[in-house]
Amino acid sequence: MLNFLLNATIWTLALYGLYEIIKNIIYIYSYTNLKPNGIYIIVAAKNQENQIEGFVRGILFRFLYGKEELIKDVIIADLNSKDNTKEILSKLKKDYSQIQITSWKECKEIIDNINST
């Protein structure tokens, strides 16, 4: 009897887990406005003038080398940097059309819109 109850509990939990996975896949597919054929990157930076250019160029190089059509947007949120981070990002934006520079508040709104649509 104990073995039956244990097996019934395990099967119930397994079926519930499968239900949750399917529900999440349907939700993501139905309610997000991201296209399934692209890569989206969100980066948050604060006071990173010495590292941000190399970091962003490194990411873009990995994705763009021969596969430029795969990357749709690189959203970089500046967290009120006190150094030249924002100026460096503006320079990078001129070189790469995929880069969007936002504040953290705007970035959060973008993420919330992705989750709510």
CORPE-V359400 format. One record per helix or strand. SS is the DSSP state (A for helix, B for strand). FROM is the first residue (numbers start at 1). TO is the last residue. If there is no record, write none. Layout:
SS,FROM,TO ; SS,FROM,TO
//
This chain:
A,2,31 ; B,39,45 ; A,52,64 ; A,68,70 ; B,71,78 ; A,85,95 ; B,99,103 ; A,104,116
//
